[in-house]
Amino acid sequence: MINQYETVFILTPVLSDTQVKESVEKYEQLIKENGGEIVNKESWGLKKMAYAIQKKHTGFYFLYEFKADSSFIDKVTIQFKRDERIIRNLVVKLNKHAIAYSEKKRNKVKETAKTE
């Protein structure tokens, strides 16, 4: 069954720009190779965390919204856990209200960008 999911993951801050791009592209390809579709992606950049994780106080944050089969979530979660470049991750299944809110938010950002 195809559902819509949202994932946020944090990459370690010691990576170079090319390593960050490689990591992000790896997960984009993983989603696409398993029949998923990326709905939205956002790079939040290097942010300070509320508390240290693995003695690191900052990390590169990324948000992905995607549609995929429910069996794929186990695969991507295992990949996140095995990847030493990822220090935290969260995958959430979106319900119809969350999907509507997300679409509304994206449209608002697009309208704001057009007026500028």
C-alpha positions as CSV (number, residue, x, y, z in Angstrom):
1,M,0.0,0.0,0.0
2,I,1.3,3.4,-1.0
3,N,1.4,6.0,1.8
4,Q,2.9,9.4,2.2
5,Y,5.8,9.8,4.6
6,E,8.0,12.5,5.9
7,T,11.5,12.0,7.1
8,V,14.0,14.3,8.8
9,F,17.6,13.3,9.1
10,I,20.6,15.0,10.5
11,L,24.1,14.5,9.0
12,T,27.2,14.9,11.0
13,P,28.7,18.4,10.7
14,V,32.3,17.2,9.9
15,L,31.3,16.3,6.3
16,S,32.4,18.3,3.3
17,D,29.9,19.8,0.9
18,T,30.5,16.9,-1.6
19,Q,30.0,14.3,1.1
20,V,26.8,15.9,2.2
21,K,25.5,15.9,-1.5
22,E,26.5,12.3,-1.9
23,S,24.7,11.3,1.2
24,V,21.5,13.1,0.2
25,E,21.6,11.7,-3.3
26,K,22.0,8.2,-1.9
27,Y,18.7,8.4,-0.1
28,E,17.0,10.1,-3.1
29,Q,18.1,7.2,-5.2
30,L,17.0,4.7,-2.6
31,I,13.5,6.1,-2.6
32,K,13.3,6.1,-6.4
33,E,14.8,2.7,-6.8
34,N,12.2,1.2,-4.5
35,G,9.2,2.6,-6.4
36,G,8.9,5.8,-4.3
37,E,8.2,9.3,-5.4
38,I,9.7,12.4,-3.8
39,V,7.0,15.0,-3.2
40,N,9.1,17.7,-1.5
41,K,12.6,18.1,-0.3
42,E,14.1,20.8,1.9
43,S,17.6,21.4,3.1
44,W,17.6,23.3,6.3
45,G,21.3,23.7,6.4
46,L,23.7,23.6,9.3
47,K,21.7,24.1,12.6
48,K,22.6,24.1,16.2
49,M,21.0,21.2,18.1
50,A,19.2,21.4,21.4
51,Y,21.6,18.9,22.9
52,A,24.8,17.2,21.9
53,I,24.6,13.9,20.0
54,Q,27.9,12.0,19.7
55,K,29.7,15.0,21.1
56,K,28.5,17.2,18.2
57,H,26.4,20.3,18.8
58,T,25.5,21.1,15.1
59,G,24.3,19.1,12.1
60,F,23.0,19.3,8.6
61,Y,19.2,19.0,8.6
62,F,17.2,17.6,5.7
63,L,13.5,17.0,5.3
64,Y,11.9,14.7,2.6
65,E,8.3,14.1,1.9
66,F,7.8,11.0,-0.2
67,K,5.2,8.4,-1.3
68,A,6.3,4.8,-1.0
69,D,5.1,1.3,-0.1
70,S,4.9,0.6,3.6
71,S,7.4,-2.2,3.3
72,F,10.0,0.3,2.1
73,I,10.1,2.1,5.5
74,D,11.9,-0.8,7.2
75,K,14.6,-0.7,4.4
76,V,15.2,3.0,4.7
77,T,15.2,2.9,8.5
78,I,17.9,0.2,8.4
79,Q,19.9,2.2,5.9
80,F,19.7,5.3,8.2
81,K,20.9,3.2,11.2
82,R,23.8,1.7,9.3
83,D,25.1,5.0,7.8
84,E,27.7,6.5,10.2
85,R,27.2,9.9,8.6
86,I,23.6,10.1,9.9
87,I,23.4,11.0,13.6
88,R,19.6,11.1,14.0
89,N,16.6,10.3,11.8
90,L,12.8,10.1,12.1
91,V,10.3,8.7,9.6
92,V,6.6,9.6,10.1
93,K,3.5,8.4,8.1
94,L,1.4,11.4,7.2
95,N,-2.4,11.3,7.7
96,K,-4.8,13.2,5.4
97,H,-4.7,16.3,7.6
98,A,-0.9,16.4,7.7
99,I,-0.8,16.0,3.9
100,A,-3.2,18.9,3.5
101,Y,-1.3,21.1,5.9
102,S,2.0,20.3,4.1
103,E,0.5,21.1,0.7
104,K,-0.9,24.4,2.0
105,K,2.5,25.3,3.5
106,R,4.3,24.5,0.2
107,N,1.9,26.6,-1.8
108,K,2.3,29.5,0.6
109,V,6.1,29.3,0.2
110,K,5.7,29.3,-3.6
111,E,3.4,32.3,-3.6
112,T,5.8,34.2,-1.3
113,A,8.7,33.4,-3.7
114,K,6.7,34.7,-6.7
115,T,5.9,38.1,-5.1
116,E,9.6,38.8,-4.2
